[in-house]
Amino acid sequence: MLDADIKAQLAQYLELMEGEVTLQVSLDDSDSSNDMKQFVEELESMSPNIKLERTPLERTPSFSVNKTGENTGIVFAGIPLGEEFTSLVLALLQVSGRAPKVDEAVMQQVKNIEDTLQFETYVSLSCHNCPDVVQALNIMSVLNPNISHTMIDGATFKQEVEEKEIMAVPAVFLNGEFFGSGRMTLEEILVKLGNEVDPAEINAKDPFDVLVVGGGPAGASAAIYAARKGLRTGIVAERFGGQVLDTLSIENFISVKKTEGPQLAANLEEHVKEYNVDIMNTLKASELKKTDDFIEIGLSNGAMVKGKSVVLATGARWRNVNVPGEAEFKNKGVAYCPHCDGPLFEGKRVAVIGGGNSGVEAAIDLAGIVEHVTVLEFADTLKADDVLQERLRSLPNVDVFTNAQTKEITGDDKVNGITYIDRETNEEHHVELEGVFVQIGLVPNTEWLDGVVNRNRFGEIEIEKNGATNVPGVFAAGDCTNSAYKQIIISMGAGATAALGAFDHLIRN
């Protein structure tokens, strides 16, 4: 079941266990149960701190991870390999007694929850967004006996996935009702449960020398450079890590041959926390005002935070195709992440909108899973690299249509087709399918700056060579600006430039 490399890694982690853990295993005579039996027996053989116990659970096959003699509330319905391997390791360590790496204030919020919360998360083992949710909910289960969590592998429990019409992962249910989908941090889950940051707590903060808006690579870099100058620095972030959290493989970050987005985001946050930076997470900026003394940033929770200078690093998000059916069928056949949601469309027919690198890569990836892929590109040629186009056109289950203007995504309770117009002939065509993946680039998160900060026709903030905007004391960096290229390493450099620009502004004013 476990290859030599995984066993070697696992053996090192299991040595860190602090106490005994009992795996309660629910099995029957199915092949999937036999695989799970082999898996948990291998785990038991690798550590004297792991014991096995046959116990009927709600789902079979599954196993729970408990302190011996206690019910911790963590269950894995499916074998947690692939992207969920780390979730298993952390569950074993945390249940054994090792404290989770969570801020004390957040930990106390979890412990204070009095309601009974039974979470279930449907995942695919290839989903790089799912582990964050699984690990967050597992931590909540470890910290609070009123909370339980079950990870459910959609490939193992296909019937449940189909009955609940789950077409995007992670999909989280709370006490049997749909709770949310997509990546969520522990802090974001608490906000959805009603544990929002107190506006009074934010309002009481003294003005910052440098206030960074955004927690992606540009924002993290700006905060580090500002803090190293001895400036009082704060970060307001809707989610720390930004777009990087949604990036799978990163192979062009110089000096690091290969990493993944969530790991890089974690490294960024860890680096920022090495300095005296006030991180205000799960808060979205909604307003910017310039006064005689400060720049004021209004937040989504009604609070106002002030800075003597501000670095805007709000990044960008997936661009919508903005046709009828897109919003209505989001997570009901309309998806944006082929790595996460692709396995849910196994054996089905799907379309990819977009012929750039991301669109063609998505089509290639999906072609190995689904029955058929239709690629629709608005322009008269694909924009992807030649090597990707060659690979795409070699696949027997892919059709490519250029000069194709998407008109509508159709469906009833979920997607059943897509309609497009041939821009050469003006003829309308309809393709029957069950999934649509939108891959048409990014749009900057700058709408809230309308009428205050100069932006170009694409919505990008216009900046000077030192990152300055048209508003004195306001600087900008990264994918929200008119930088020539949108790359992680370029955003980091731009963040440093903006922070140095802010420092220069402060010492001159």
SULJO-V180726 format. One record per residue. N is the residue number from 0. RES is the residue in one small letter. PHI is phi in whole degrees, 0 to 359 (NA if undefined). OMEGA is omega in whole degrees, 0 to 359 (999 if undefined). NEAR is the number of other ideal C-beta (glycine too) atoms within 8 Angstrom. Layout:
N RES PHI OMEGA NEAR
N RES PHI OMEGA NEAR
This chain:
0 m NA 181 6
1 l 256 179 7
2 d 283 187 5
3 a 298 181 5
4 d 295 180 6
5 i 296 180 10
6 k 296 179 11
7 a 295 177 8
8 q 297 184 8
9 l 296 180 12
10 a 300 179 9
11 q 295 180 8
12 y 293 184 10
13 l 295 176 12
14 e 295 181 7
15 l 273 179 8
16 m 297 185 14
17 e 256 181 7
18 g 203 185 9
19 e 278 179 9
20 v 235 176 15
21 t 251 174 12
22 l 264 176 15
23 q 271 190 11
24 v 246 178 14
25 s 250 187 12
26 l 226 169 10
27 d 226 184 6
28 d 263 183 4
29 s 285 178 8
30 d 298 181 5
31 s 295 176 8
32 s 291 177 12
33 n 297 177 10
34 d 296 180 11
35 m 294 178 14
36 k 301 178 11
37 q 298 182 9
38 f 296 183 11
39 v 290 177 12
40 e 293 175 9
41 e 295 177 11
42 l 300 181 11
43 e 299 183 11
44 s 290 186 5
45 m 266 181 10
46 s 207 175 9
47 p 290 180 3
48 n 273 180 9
49 i 249 178 15
50 k 241 179 9
51 l 250 178 10
52 e 211 178 8
53 r 281 182 7
54 t 213 175 8
55 p 295 177 4
56 l 241 184 11
57 e 299 180 5
58 r 239 176 11
59 t 228 5 10
60 p 274 174 17
61 s 197 173 15
62 f 212 177 13
63 s 256 180 14
64 v 245 188 12
65 n 227 162 13
66 k 295 182 12
67 t 302 181 9
68 g 89 180 4
69 e 231 173 6
70 n 250 184 5
71 t 283 177 11
72 g 96 179 10
73 i 256 181 14
74 v 229 173 15
75 f 247 177 16
76 a 263 189 12
77 g 125 182 13
78 i 275 186 10
79 p 280 173 12
80 l 254 182 7
81 g 59 181 7
82 e 293 183 11
83 e 267 180 16
84 f 301 180 10
85 t 296 178 9
86 s 299 178 14
87 l 295 182 10
88 v 302 181 10
89 l 295 178 11
90 a 298 179 12
91 l 299 182 14
92 l 293 185 12
93 q 290 177 13
94 v 293 180 13
95 s 288 177 13
96 g 128 178 9
97 r 286 184 9
98 a 290 176 5
99 p 292 180 10
100 k 277 182 3
101 v 225 177 9
102 d 303 183 5
103 e 302 181 6
104 a 295 179 6
105 v 293 179 11
106 m 301 180 11
107 q 292 176 8
108 q 301 180 10
109 v 295 182 15
110 k 296 183 8
111 n 279 180 6
112 i 291 183 13
113 e 259 181 4
114 d 288 173 5
115 t 277 184 6
116 l 239 178 12
117 q 248 182 10
118 f 265 171 15
119 e 226 181 9
120 t 238 176 16
121 y 272 185 15
122 v 228 162 16
123 s 243 186 14
124 l 287 176 13
125 s 262 184 10
126 c 277 180 16
127 h 275 175 12
128 n 273 187 14
129 c 295 184 15
130 p 303 179 13
131 d 301 180 12
132 v 291 181 15
133 v 301 183 15
134 q 292 179 11
135 a 297 182 12
136 l 289 174 14
137 n 295 178 15
138 i 300 179 13
139 m 299 178 16
140 s 292 179 14
141 v 293 186 10
142 l 279 188 10
143 n 225 181 9
144 p 293 178 4
145 n 279 186 8
146 i 244 174 16
147 s 229 182 10
148 h 212 176 16
149 t 238 170 13
150 m 274 183 15
151 i 239 177 14
152 d 284 183 14
153 g 299 180 15
154 a 288 179 9
155 t 278 182 11
156 f 242 183 13
157 k 298 183 8
158 q 297 178 6
159 e 298 181 10
160 v 300 181 11
161 e 291 180 8
162 e 297 181 6
163 k 269 178 9
164 e 53 178 8
165 i 278 182 11
166 m 232 175 13
167 a 204 178 11
168 v 235 355 15
169 p 290 175 16
170 a 243 187 12
171 v 252 175 15
172 f 243 179 13
173 l 238 181 9
174 n 51 175 7
175 g 88 180 5
176 e 251 180 6
177 f 300 183 6
178 f 251 181 8
179 g 173 178 7
180 s 224 181 8
181 g 87 182 7
182 r 297 175 10
183 m 220 174 12
184 t 276 177 12
185 l 301 179 11
186 e 297 179 9
187 e 293 177 10
188 i 297 179 13
189 l 298 177 12
190 v 297 179 11
191 k 296 178 9
192 l 275 178 8
193 g 101 180 5
194 n 266 183 7
195 e 279 176 7
196 v 295 181 11
197 d 291 179 6
198 p 304 180 10
199 a 298 179 7
200 e 295 178 9
201 i 287 181 15
202 n 300 183 9
203 a 282 183 5
204 k 288 175 11
205 d 293 178 4
206 p 302 178 9
207 f 271 171 15
208 d 292 177 11
209 v 231 177 20
210 l 250 181 16
211 v 261 178 17
212 v 251 182 14
213 g 123 184 16
214 g 242 176 17
215 g 276 181 16
216 p 303 180 15
217 a 293 181 17
218 g 295 179 20
219 a 297 179 17
220 s 298 180 16
221 a 299 181 18
222 a 295 180 17
223 i 295 181 13
224 y 295 179 13
225 a 292 181 16
226 a 297 179 13
227 r 292 175 7
228 k 274 180 8
229 g 80 181 4
230 l 272 175 11
231 r 291 192 7
232 t 237 175 16
233 g 226 176 15
234 i 236 169 18
235 v 255 184 13
236 a 222 174 15
237 e 293 171 6
238 r 205 183 12
239 f 292 183 13
240 g 114 177 14
241 g 59 181 14
242 q 303 183 12
243 v 303 179 15
244 l 299 182 13
245 d 262 182 8
246 t 260 183 10
247 l 278 185 6
248 s 256 177 6
249 i 239 184 13
250 e 236 181 6
251 n 237 176 7
252 f 271 192 10
253 i 305 181 5
254 s 88 176 3
255 v 242 187 7
256 k 299 180 3
257 k 201 173 6
258 t 209 177 8
259 e 239 186 10
260 g 307 181 15
261 p 302 179 12
262 q 291 178 8
263 l 295 179 16
264 a 299 178 13
265 a 296 178 9
266 n 295 179 8
267 l 299 181 15
268 e 296 179 13
269 e 298 180 8
270 h 293 179 9
271 v 299 182 14
272 k 289 174 8
273 e 291 182 5
274 y 247 182 10
275 n 278 180 5
276 v 250 178 12
277 d 275 181 9
278 i 266 178 12
279 m 251 189 11
280 n 268 179 10
281 t 60 179 12
282 l 237 182 14
283 k 252 177 6
284 a 287 182 13
285 s 230 184 7
286 e 200 174 8
287 l 232 178 15
288 k 231 178 8
289 k 256 175 10
290 t 250 180 7
291 d 295 186 2
292 d 255 189 4
293 f 222 168 8
294 i 252 184 16
295 e 253 178 12
296 i 246 175 15
297 g 279 185 11
298 l 246 185 15
299 s 296 180 7
300 n 269 178 9
301 g 93 181 6
302 a 279 177 13
303 m 228 178 9
304 v 239 188 15
305 k 243 176 11
306 g 215 173 15
307 k 286 172 10
308 s 215 183 14
309 v 224 171 15
310 v 246 178 19
311 l 272 180 16
312 a 221 188 19
313 t 277 173 11
314 g 67 184 15
315 a 215 181 10
316 r 221 178 8
317 w 302 177 7
318 r 281 176 9
319 n 275 178 8
320 v 280 174 9
321 n 56 173 4
322 v 235 177 9
323 p 305 178 6
324 g 101 183 12
325 e 294 181 14
326 a 292 184 6
327 e 296 185 9
328 f 250 175 14
329 k 298 185 7
330 n 67 173 9
331 k 237 182 12
332 g 127 174 13
333 v 267 185 14
334 a 222 183 14
335 y 231 182 7
336 c 234 181 9
337 p 294 180 13
338 h 293 183 10
339 c 283 192 15
340 d 262 181 16
341 g 308 182 13
342 p 299 179 12
343 l 288 182 13
344 f 253 180 14
345 e 306 178 7
346 g 77 182 5
347 k 251 180 10
348 r 256 182 12
349 v 224 173 15
350 a 237 171 13
351 v 241 176 16
352 i 264 180 12
353 g 126 183 14
354 g 243 173 15
355 g 278 181 12
356 n 303 183 9
357 s 295 180 9
358 g 292 181 16
359 v 290 176 15
360 e 299 178 11
361 a 299 181 13
362 a 297 179 14
363 i 297 180 12
364 d 298 183 11
365 l 291 183 15
366 a 300 179 11
367 g 278 184 5
368 i 244 189 9
369 v 267 178 15
370 e 287 184 6
371 h 205 179 10
372 v 237 172 15
373 t 250 179 14
374 v 259 179 17
375 l 245 179 14
376 e 238 183 15
377 f 295 183 9
378 a 285 183 9
379 d 277 176 4
380 t 219 172 7
381 l 291 182 13
382 k 256 183 8
383 a 289 177 13
384 d 302 184 6
385 d 303 183 6
386 v 296 178 6
387 l 287 179 12
388 q 296 179 11
389 e 298 179 8
390 r 297 181 9
391 l 299 184 15
392 r 287 177 8
393 s 276 184 5
394 l 275 186 11
395 p 285 185 3
396 n 251 179 8
397 v 231 170 13
398 d 246 181 7
399 v 242 177 10
400 f 236 175 11
401 t 263 186 10
402 n 54 184 11
403 a 250 179 12
404 q 262 180 8
405 t 295 181 13
406 k 257 185 8
407 e 199 169 9
408 i 257 188 17
409 t 258 178 10
410 g 171 172 13
411 d 247 173 4
412 d 269 175 5
413 k 206 185 11
414 v 298 173 17
415 n 230 178 10
416 g 176 178 11
417 i 220 179 15
418 t 246 178 13
419 y 223 180 13
420 i 249 173 11
421 d 286 187 12
422 r 290 176 8
423 e 280 185 5
424 t 257 184 4
425 n 66 178 6
426 e 277 179 6
427 e 261 181 8
428 h 231 177 8
429 h 234 179 8
430 v 243 177 11
431 e 279 181 6
432 l 198 186 15
433 e 236 180 10
434 g 206 178 17
435 v 228 178 16
436 f 253 183 14
437 v 266 183 14
438 q 221 186 13
439 i 238 173 9
440 g 94 191 8
441 l 236 174 10
442 v 231 184 11
443 p 291 179 15
444 n 273 187 10
445 t 228 184 14
446 e 303 183 6
447 w 291 180 9
448 l 262 185 11
449 d 304 178 7
450 g 83 181 3
451 v 243 182 8
452 v 250 181 13
453 n 295 177 6
454 r 228 178 12
455 n 274 185 7
456 r 292 177 3
457 f 269 182 8
458 g 89 181 9
459 e 281 179 12
460 i 290 180 15
461 e 275 183 10
462 i 232 174 14
463 e 268 187 6
464 k 296 177 5
465 n 263 179 10
466 g 87 183 15
467 a 289 173 9
468 t 260 178 13
469 n 285 180 5
470 v 263 181 10
471 p 304 180 6
472 g 89 179 13
473 v 253 180 14
474 f 241 182 18
475 a 212 183 15
476 a 203 172 19
477 g 91 188 17
478 d 290 177 13
479 c 277 183 16
480 t 252 179 14
481 n 273 175 8
482 s 298 187 12
483 a 295 185 2
484 y 226 181 5
485 k 257 181 8
486 q 224 182 7
487 i 302 185 11
488 i 293 177 10
489 i 290 178 10
490 s 298 179 18
491 m 297 178 12
492 g 297 179 9
493 a 294 177 15
494 g 297 177 20
495 a 297 179 11
496 t 300 181 12
497 a 297 179 18
498 a 295 178 19
499 l 293 175 10
500 g 297 178 12
501 a 295 178 17
502 f 299 179 13
503 d 298 178 9
504 h 299 183 13
505 l 293 184 12
506 i 285 178 6
507 r 267 183 5
508 n 234 999 6
